[in-house]
Amino acid sequence: MSDWLISLEGTEAGHHWALGLAIWAAFLHAVFGALQKGRHDPWLTRGAIDFSYCLMSAPFAFFVVPWPEPHMWPIFFGAWALHLIYKILQAMAYTRGAYTVVYPVVRGTGPLFTVIGAYLLFGESFTAIQWLGVLVLLCGIYGLAVYNMRTIVAQRETLIAALGLAVLTGVFVALYTTFDAYGIRATADPFTFLAWFFMFDGLVIPFYAYYRWKHMPDAPAPAPLMFRGFVGGLVAYMSFGSIMLATRLDKVGEAAVLRETSTVFAAIIGWLVLRETVGPRRIALMALIAAGAVIVEMGG
């Protein structure tokens, strides 16, 4: 399968596969965000997810995929550090603000800086029409965040802190997306990067989550929490794996922008699963986000 994927790089078929993978990653990323923001403490959920995908990855890393080349070890360390900071910031934001406020700000900040990073690192450039699409998409995403901020009363006293953390989290989304795209292109087999990355990435947060769970006066039962972690681990594999393969097959900036249609899926999940209100204004803003993604794709 690796040889087939590599053969698609830079081709028209590879472009179409990258488009599909980015949209698929967008949906799965919204599901992943909802899992972390759901009924359990975000730190506990994140710990359970990381523990699950670390265990899932180990057999593939050691016994299935080719061994990483020597130059990959510093890259793995850099990716691990960026993702660790991102996860800490995201959990802090989720504990201070409503999901439908925090998530759009995070996802709206990420693509703009990713497009800039892709230009600096990979020499990618956007046409004027594509920049218009980015502007339309960002207006929809930030508009959704502002509307949610005005209508949601929960956690109002910590809202400013949540928004600041959300913006900073978005910056790290851009950093890790660009760096990971570099990493998955630096190895001969893309699945080598994915397997080893997930194993390393799941080594830290579970220890803090266990400490936090152990010291809770009313700690949740471990079985439902670990089941959520198992599901989240599978979703993380498919979501992150899809977007990383998309960045190897085609442009990093385009994949990053298309992934941010996850905000549309997140709003739908927030309404259906988390019982958060959705009205005509939100629907219009979600349509704006989708329109921006279409413009980016069609303008390339």
Secondary structure, DSSP 4 states (H G I P E B T S, - for coil): -HHHHHHTTTSHHHHHHHHHHHHHHHHHHHHHHHHHHSSS-HHHHHHHHHHHHHHHHHHHHHHTSPPPPTTHHHHHHHHHHHHHHHHHHHHHHHTTS-HHHHHHHHHHHHHHHHHHHHHHHH-----HHHHHHHHHHHHHHHHHHHHHHHH--TTGGGHHHHHHHHHHHHHHHHHHHHHHHHHHHHSSSHHHHHHHHHHHHTSSHHHHHHHHHHT-TTPPPHHHHHHHHHHHHHHHHHHHHHHHHHHHHS-HHHHHHHHTTHHHHHHHHHHHTS-----HHHHHHHHHHHHHHHHHHHT-
